[in-house]
Amino acid sequence: MLIILLLGFSSGLPLALVGATMMARLHDAGLNNTDIGLFVLASMPYTLKFLWAPLVDRLPLPGLTRRFGRRRGWALLCQAALLLALLGLAGVDPVREPWTTGLMALLVAFCSASQDIVVDAYRVESLDRPQFGAGAATYVLGYRFGMLASGAGGLYLAAILPWSEVYVVMGGLALVGMATVLGAPEPEGAAALARDTADAEALMVRSGLDGRRARLGAWLYGAVVAPFRDFTLRPAWQVVLLFILLFKLGEVFAGVMAIPFYLELGFTKVEIASVTKVFGLVATIAGGLIGGVLVGRFGIVRGLLVTGVLQMVSNLSFSALAVIGHDVGALMITVTIENVCGGMATAAFVAYLSSLCSVAYTATQYALLTSLAAFARDVLAASSGWCADRLGWMAYYLFSTGLCLPGLVLLAWLAGVGPRLSGALTPDLPEDRRPVETTIS
């Protein structure tokens, strides 16, 4: 759990540096809300990471894989690349070099998304099934600590340092993840991988291939085809994927423009950092722990139903703040509601995604699922600045509240057909390739 906590920190650190903290940097540079909103597209790698997840899942790295193992070798490579990308982002000027800034932010997101592929696989493979809820809560806690460091820490530093130096300091924090990986054991996922590889090679031989061609065909089948085929064998998989796409959409629309919203209401960077990040940390910890307990007590899908409704309450609190205006007490209440509800929803959501993965294809399947979830943040939310400019802040956050409804409707349908789909998302696989129990009822 300590390793998962620290790896969660390493995963959460870069997100704000191409998200909320980057938005503050762009706002300081004088860009308008529409231009700031377009920079959300720099986070596209989080959505598209399933495209190269099969390589991260199966491709051995010369030297690194033999010495550190399949997961740890890839983690070290991604983290070293992330450190260099953050230093590169520190050296560009958003005003004079907007395209270069966007490309460097894109590179940071690519390295961060690649790290997430490895960290997610490591977490799922290292835990027993009864630990999934606690593991999700611990990961979310570490993730929030990472976002706190790059969010509140970045804003605090920006009040006394140039933005370029802020990003250099943030790059130094990437060393936390590298130190964790160096001290962590390699997870035991070799048995399922070896059997799956043998099955794929046998399939290639039956197809008329032999020798090197059979091994290459087996590798391509196991890395690219089998993970997706495995998932599509499960009844109602299309509805599950659509739900994953939509569940966090309303929360994403609320959060992506939060920093420009606070700044336009007249809050200073120090006030924002103190209230939304540091003060909100306690609420986030509480939310993550409550979410973990909720999942353990009532099940994953029921936990999602409760936290999905609470996400709507969270968005409504932003609309209330838009009416109240610059009031630190009101900001504290809004942030408390947002972080408690968000922590609960994220813990339940991470546990749900983990439960859908077969051990033989952990990295690829989890990357596919989280890519769908990130699509709402990285693509659909690119219009958030445009919407805010035209609707005004109160109407914008009412609109974001309405965006929570489609995901809840799909989840309610899944819960309603639970008795008929009991175990449907758990195909007839050997025990070590079967995902955690996903009985919807």
C-alpha positions as CSV (number, residue, x, y, z in Angstrom):
1,M,0.0,0.0,0.0
2,L,2.9,2.4,0.7
3,I,4.3,1.7,-2.8
4,I,0.8,2.3,-4.3
5,L,0.6,5.5,-2.4
6,L,3.9,6.8,-3.7
7,L,3.2,5.6,-7.3
8,G,-0.2,7.4,-7.0
9,F,1.8,10.6,-6.1
10,S,4.0,10.1,-9.2
11,S,1.0,9.6,-11.4
12,G,-0.9,12.6,-10.0
13,L,2.0,15.1,-10.2
14,P,2.0,15.8,-14.0
15,L,-1.7,16.1,-14.4
16,A,-2.0,19.6,-13.0
17,L,1.1,20.7,-14.8
18,V,-0.7,20.3,-18.1
19,G,-4.1,21.1,-16.5
20,A,-5.1,23.5,-13.7
21,T,-1.6,24.8,-13.0
22,M,-1.0,25.3,-16.8
23,M,-4.3,27.2,-16.9
24,A,-3.1,29.6,-14.3
25,R,0.2,30.0,-16.2
26,L,-1.7,30.8,-19.4
27,H,-4.1,33.2,-17.6
28,D,-1.1,35.1,-16.2
29,A,0.4,35.2,-19.7
30,G,-2.8,37.1,-20.9
31,L,-4.6,34.4,-22.9
32,N,-8.4,34.5,-23.1
33,N,-10.6,31.7,-21.8
34,T,-11.3,30.3,-25.3
35,D,-7.5,29.9,-26.0
36,I,-7.0,28.5,-22.5
37,G,-9.7,25.9,-23.1
38,L,-8.1,24.8,-26.3
39,F,-4.9,23.9,-24.4
40,V,-7.0,21.0,-22.9
41,L,-6.2,19.2,-26.1
42,A,-2.6,18.9,-25.0
43,S,-3.9,16.2,-22.6
44,M,-5.0,14.0,-25.6
45,P,-2.4,11.3,-24.7
46,Y,-4.4,10.4,-21.7
47,T,-7.3,9.5,-24.1
48,L,-5.2,7.8,-26.7
49,K,-2.8,5.8,-24.5
50,F,-4.6,2.5,-25.3
51,L,-2.9,2.8,-28.7
52,W,0.6,2.1,-27.4
53,A,-0.5,0.3,-24.2
54,P,0.1,-3.1,-25.9
55,L,3.7,-2.2,-26.4
56,V,4.1,-1.2,-22.8
57,D,2.3,-4.3,-21.7
58,R,4.4,-6.9,-23.8
59,L,7.5,-5.3,-25.4
60,P,10.7,-6.0,-23.5
61,L,13.2,-3.2,-23.1
62,P,16.9,-4.0,-23.8
63,G,18.7,-4.0,-20.5
64,L,15.9,-2.6,-18.4
65,T,13.5,-5.5,-18.6
66,R,16.2,-8.1,-17.7
67,R,17.5,-6.0,-14.8
68,F,14.3,-4.5,-13.3
69,G,11.5,-6.6,-14.7
70,R,8.6,-5.9,-17.2
71,R,6.7,-3.3,-15.1
72,R,9.6,-1.6,-13.3
73,G,11.8,-1.3,-16.4
74,W,9.0,0.5,-18.3
75,A,8.2,2.6,-15.3
76,L,11.8,3.9,-15.0
77,L,11.9,4.7,-18.7
78,C,8.7,6.7,-18.6
79,Q,9.7,8.6,-15.4
80,A,13.1,9.6,-16.8
81,A,11.4,10.8,-20.0
82,L,8.8,12.7,-18.0
83,L,11.5,14.5,-16.0
84,L,13.2,15.7,-19.2
85,A,9.8,16.8,-20.7
86,L,9.0,18.9,-17.6
87,L,12.3,20.6,-17.8
88,G,11.6,21.3,-21.5
89,L,8.2,22.8,-20.7
90,A,9.9,25.0,-18.1
91,G,12.0,26.6,-20.8
92,V,9.3,27.9,-23.2
93,D,7.3,31.1,-23.2
94,P,3.5,30.7,-23.8
95,V,3.2,34.2,-25.3
96,R,6.1,34.1,-27.7
97,E,6.0,30.3,-28.3
98,P,2.4,29.2,-28.0
99,W,2.8,26.2,-30.4
100,T,6.0,25.1,-28.8
101,T,4.4,25.4,-25.4
102,G,1.5,23.2,-26.6
103,L,3.9,20.6,-28.1
104,M,5.9,20.4,-24.9
105,A,2.7,20.1,-22.8
106,L,1.7,17.3,-25.2
107,L,5.0,15.5,-24.6
108,V,4.6,15.8,-20.8
109,A,1.1,14.3,-21.1
110,F,2.5,11.5,-23.3
111,C,5.2,10.6,-20.8
112,S,2.7,10.9,-18.0
113,A,0.1,8.7,-19.7
114,S,2.7,6.1,-20.5
115,Q,3.7,6.1,-16.8
116,D,0.0,5.7,-15.9
117,I,-0.2,2.5,-18.1
118,V,2.6,0.9,-16.1
119,V,1.5,2.1,-12.6
120,D,-2.1,1.0,-13.2
121,A,-0.9,-2.5,-14.3
122,Y,1.5,-2.7,-11.3
123,R,-1.3,-1.8,-8.9
124,V,-3.8,-4.3,-10.2
125,E,-1.3,-7.1,-10.5
126,S,0.1,-6.5,-7.0
127,L,-3.2,-6.6,-5.1
128,D,-5.5,-9.5,-4.2
129,R,-9.1,-9.1,-5.1
130,P,-10.3,-8.2,-1.6
131,Q,-7.7,-5.4,-1.6
132,F,-9.1,-3.6,-4.7
133,G,-11.2,-1.1,-2.8
134,A,-8.5,-0.2,-0.3
135,G,-6.0,-0.1,-3.1
136,A,-8.2,2.2,-5.1
137,A,-8.6,4.6,-2.1
138,T,-4.8,4.5,-1.4
139,Y,-4.0,5.2,-5.0
140,V,-6.5,8.1,-5.2
141,L,-5.0,9.5,-2.0
142,G,-1.5,9.4,-3.4
143,Y,-2.8,10.8,-6.7
144,R,-4.3,13.7,-4.9
145,F,-1.1,14.4,-3.0
146,G,0.6,14.6,-6.3
147,M,-2.0,17.0,-7.6
148,L,-1.6,19.0,-4.4
149,A,2.1,19.3,-5.0
150,S,1.8,20.5,-8.6
151,G,-1.5,22.4,-7.9
152,A,-1.2,24.2,-4.6
153,G,2.6,23.9,-4.6
154,G,2.8,25.3,-8.1
155,L,0.6,28.3,-7.3
156,Y,2.4,29.0,-4.1
157,L,5.7,29.0,-5.9
158,A,4.3,31.1,-8.8
159,A,3.6,33.9,-6.3
160,I,7.4,34.2,-5.6
161,L,9.1,32.6,-8.6
162,P,8.8,32.8,-12.4
163,W,6.8,30.1,-14.0
164,S,9.9,28.6,-15.6
165,E,11.5,27.9,-12.2
166,V,8.2,26.5,-10.9
167,Y,8.3,23.8,-13.6
168,V,11.9,23.0,-12.8
169,V,11.0,22.3,-9.2
170,M,8.1,20.2,-10.3
171,G,10.4,18.2,-12.5
172,G,12.5,17.5,-9.5
173,L,9.5,15.9,-7.7
174,A,9.4,13.3,-10.5
175,L,12.3,11.7,-8.8
176,V,10.0,10.4,-6.1
177,G,8.5,8.0,-8.5
178,M,11.8,6.8,-9.7
179,A,13.1,6.2,-6.2
180,T,9.8,4.2,-5.4
181,V,10.2,2.0,-8.4
182,L,13.9,1.2,-7.6
183,G,12.8,0.1,-4.1
184,A,9.7,-1.8,-5.2
185,P,9.4,-5.5,-6.0
186,E,8.3,-6.7,-9.5
187,P,4.6,-8.0,-9.4
188,E,4.0,-11.7,-10.0
189,G,2.1,-11.6,-13.3
190,A,4.4,-14.0,-15.2
191,A,2.3,-17.1,-14.9
192,A,-0.8,-15.7,-16.7
193,L,1.4,-14.1,-19.3
194,A,3.4,-17.3,-20.0
195,R,0.2,-19.4,-20.4
196,D,-1.4,-16.8,-22.6
197,T,1.7,-16.6,-24.8
198,A,1.8,-20.4,-25.1
199,D,-1.9,-20.4,-26.1
200,A,-1.2,-17.7,-28.7
201,E,1.8,-19.6,-30.2
202,A,-0.3,-22.8,-30.5
203,L,-3.0,-20.7,-32.3
204,M,-0.4,-19.4,-34.8
205,V,0.9,-23.0,-35.4
206,R,-2.6,-24.1,-36.1
207,S,-2.9,-21.2,-38.6
208,G,0.0,-22.5,-40.6
209,L,2.8,-20.4,-39.2
210,D,6.0,-21.8,-37.7
211,G,9.2,-20.8,-36.1
212,R,9.9,-17.0,-35.9
213,R,6.7,-16.2,-37.7
214,A,4.7,-18.1,-35.2
215,R,6.4,-16.3,-32.3
216,L,5.9,-12.9,-33.9
217,G,2.3,-13.7,-34.7
218,A,1.7,-14.9,-31.2
219,W,3.2,-11.7,-29.8
220,L,1.0,-9.5,-32.0
221,Y,-2.1,-11.5,-31.2
222,G,-1.4,-11.5,-27.4
223,A,-0.5,-7.8,-27.3
224,V,-3.1,-6.3,-29.7
225,V,-5.9,-8.6,-30.5
226,A,-6.5,-10.8,-27.4
227,P,-7.0,-8.0,-24.8
228,F,-9.8,-6.4,-26.8
229,R,-11.3,-9.7,-27.9
230,D,-11.3,-10.8,-24.2
231,F,-13.3,-7.7,-23.2
232,T,-15.8,-7.9,-26.1
233,L,-16.8,-11.5,-25.1
234,R,-18.6,-10.0,-22.1
235,P,-22.3,-9.3,-22.4
236,A,-23.4,-5.6,-22.3
237,W,-19.8,-4.5,-22.8
238,Q,-20.9,-1.7,-25.1
239,V,-23.1,-0.2,-22.4
240,V,-20.2,-0.5,-19.9
241,L,-17.9,1.4,-22.2
242,L,-20.4,4.2,-22.8
243,F,-20.9,4.5,-19.1
244,I,-17.2,4.8,-18.5
245,L,-17.1,7.6,-21.1
246,L,-19.9,9.6,-19.5
247,F,-19.7,9.0,-15.8
248,K,-17.1,11.8,-15.0
249,L,-18.2,14.2,-17.8
250,G,-20.1,16.7,-15.6
251,E,-17.3,16.7,-12.9
252,V,-14.7,17.3,-15.7
253,F,-16.6,20.3,-17.1
254,A,-16.8,21.7,-13.5
255,G,-13.2,21.2,-12.7
256,V,-11.4,22.2,-15.9
257,M,-12.4,25.8,-15.7
258,A,-12.2,26.1,-11.9
259,I,-9.0,28.1,-11.7
260,P,-10.1,30.8,-14.3
261,F,-13.4,30.9,-12.5
262,Y,-11.8,31.6,-9.1
263,L,-9.4,34.1,-10.6
264,E,-12.3,36.0,-12.3
265,L,-14.2,36.1,-9.0
266,G,-11.2,38.0,-7.6
267,F,-9.5,35.3,-5.5
268,T,-5.7,35.6,-5.3
269,K,-3.3,32.7,-6.1
270,V,-2.5,32.4,-2.5
271,E,-6.2,32.2,-1.5
272,I,-6.8,29.6,-4.2
273,A,-3.8,27.5,-3.2
274,S,-4.6,27.7,0.5
275,V,-8.3,26.8,0.1
276,T,-8.7,24.7,-3.0
277,K,-5.5,22.7,-2.5
278,V,-4.3,22.6,1.1
279,F,-7.6,23.0,2.9
280,G,-9.2,20.7,0.3
281,L,-6.7,18.0,1.0
282,V,-8.4,17.0,4.2
283,A,-11.7,16.8,2.4
284,T,-10.2,14.7,-0.4
285,I,-8.7,12.3,2.1
286,A,-12.1,12.0,3.8
287,G,-13.8,11.5,0.5
288,G,-11.4,8.8,-0.7
289,L,-11.7,6.9,2.6
290,I,-15.5,7.2,2.6
291,G,-15.5,6.0,-1.0
292,G,-13.4,3.0,-0.2
293,V,-15.6,2.1,2.8
294,L,-18.7,2.6,0.6
295,V,-17.5,0.2,-2.1
296,G,-16.5,-2.4,0.5
297,R,-19.8,-2.2,2.3
298,F,-22.4,-1.8,-0.5
299,G,-20.5,-2.9,-3.7
300,I,-18.9,-1.1,-6.5
301,V,-21.9,-0.2,-8.6
302,R,-24.1,0.9,-5.7
303,G,-21.2,3.0,-4.6
304,L,-21.0,4.6,-8.1
305,L,-24.8,5.4,-8.0
306,V,-24.4,7.3,-4.7
307,T,-21.2,9.1,-5.6
308,G,-22.7,10.0,-9.1
309,V,-25.5,11.8,-7.5
310,L,-23.1,13.6,-5.1
311,Q,-21.2,14.8,-8.2
312,M,-24.3,16.8,-9.2
313,V,-24.4,18.4,-5.7
314,S,-20.8,19.3,-6.1
315,N,-21.4,21.1,-9.4
316,L,-24.4,23.0,-8.0
317,S,-22.1,24.4,-5.3
318,F,-20.1,26.1,-8.0
319,S,-23.2,27.8,-9.3
320,A,-23.9,29.0,-5.7
321,L,-20.4,30.4,-5.5
322,A,-20.8,32.3,-8.8
323,V,-23.8,34.1,-7.2
324,I,-22.1,34.8,-3.9
325,G,-18.9,36.1,-5.5
326,H,-15.5,36.7,-3.7
327,D,-16.1,35.2,-0.3
328,V,-13.4,32.9,1.2
329,G,-15.9,31.2,3.5
330,A,-18.1,30.3,0.5
331,L,-15.0,29.1,-1.4
332,M,-14.1,26.8,1.5
333,I,-17.6,25.3,1.6
334,T,-17.5,24.8,-2.2
335,V,-14.1,23.2,-2.1
336,T,-15.1,20.9,0.7
337,I,-18.1,19.6,-1.1
338,E,-16.2,19.3,-4.4
339,N,-13.3,17.3,-2.8
340,V,-15.4,15.0,-0.6
341,C,-17.7,14.1,-3.5
342,G,-14.9,13.9,-6.0
343,G,-12.8,11.7,-3.7
344,M,-15.7,9.3,-3.1
345,A,-16.5,9.1,-6.9
346,T,-12.9,8.6,-8.0
347,A,-12.3,5.8,-5.4
348,A,-15.4,4.0,-6.5
349,F,-14.6,4.5,-10.2
350,V,-11.0,3.3,-9.9
351,A,-12.2,0.2,-8.1
352,Y,-14.7,-0.4,-10.8
353,L,-12.2,-0.1,-13.7
354,S,-9.8,-2.4,-11.8
355,S,-12.4,-5.0,-11.4
356,L,-13.0,-5.2,-15.2
357,C,-9.3,-6.2,-16.1
358,S,-8.1,-9.7,-16.7
359,V,-4.6,-10.2,-15.2
360,A,-3.2,-11.5,-18.5
361,Y,-4.0,-8.2,-20.2
362,T,-3.9,-5.7,-17.3
363,A,-2.0,-2.8,-18.8
364,T,-3.8,-2.8,-22.2
365,Q,-7.3,-3.3,-20.8
366,Y,-6.9,-0.7,-18.0
367,A,-5.4,1.7,-20.5
368,L,-8.4,1.3,-22.8
369,L,-10.9,1.9,-20.0
370,T,-9.1,4.9,-18.6
371,S,-8.6,6.3,-22.1
372,L,-12.4,6.4,-22.5
373,A,-12.7,8.1,-19.1
374,A,-10.1,10.7,-20.2
375,F,-11.8,11.3,-23.5
376,A,-14.4,13.5,-21.6
377,R,-11.6,15.5,-20.0
378,D,-9.3,15.9,-23.0
379,V,-11.7,16.2,-26.0
380,L,-15.2,16.9,-24.9
381,A,-14.0,19.5,-22.3
382,A,-12.0,21.4,-24.9
383,S,-15.2,23.4,-25.5
384,S,-15.5,24.3,-21.8
385,G,-13.9,27.7,-22.2
386,W,-16.1,28.6,-25.1
387,C,-19.2,27.5,-23.1
388,A,-18.1,29.6,-20.1
389,D,-17.6,32.7,-22.2
390,R,-21.1,32.5,-23.6
391,L,-23.1,31.2,-20.7
392,G,-21.6,33.0,-17.8
393,W,-20.4,31.2,-14.7
394,M,-23.6,30.4,-13.0
395,A,-25.3,29.0,-16.1
396,Y,-22.1,27.2,-17.1
397,Y,-22.1,25.2,-13.8
398,L,-25.8,24.5,-14.0
399,F,-25.0,23.1,-17.5
400,S,-22.2,20.9,-16.1
401,T,-24.6,19.6,-13.5
402,G,-26.9,18.4,-16.3
403,L,-24.0,16.6,-17.9
404,C,-23.9,14.2,-14.9
405,L,-27.3,12.8,-15.9
406,P,-26.4,10.6,-18.9
407,G,-23.9,8.5,-17.0
408,L,-26.3,8.1,-14.1
409,V,-29.0,6.9,-16.4
410,L,-26.7,4.2,-17.9
411,L,-25.6,3.1,-14.5
412,A,-29.2,2.9,-13.3
413,W,-29.9,0.7,-16.3
414,L,-26.9,-1.5,-15.5
415,A,-28.1,-1.8,-11.9
416,G,-31.6,-2.6,-13.0
417,V,-30.5,-5.5,-15.2
418,G,-28.0,-6.7,-12.6
419,P,-29.7,-9.9,-11.7
420,R,-29.7,-11.0,-15.4
421,L,-26.1,-9.9,-15.9
422,S,-24.8,-11.3,-12.6
423,G,-21.3,-12.4,-13.4
424,A,-21.8,-11.5,-17.1
425,L,-18.7,-9.4,-17.1
426,T,-16.7,-12.3,-15.7
427,P,-16.1,-14.7,-18.6
428,D,-15.3,-18.3,-18.2
429,L,-11.5,-17.8,-17.7
430,P,-8.9,-19.6,-15.5
431,E,-8.8,-18.2,-12.0
432,D,-5.7,-16.1,-12.4
433,R,-7.0,-14.4,-15.6
434,R,-10.5,-13.6,-14.2
435,P,-11.3,-10.1,-13.1
436,V,-12.5,-9.4,-9.7
437,E,-16.2,-10.2,-8.9
438,T,-18.4,-7.7,-10.8
439,T,-21.9,-8.8,-9.9
440,I,-23.9,-5.7,-10.5
441,S,-26.6,-6.4,-7.9
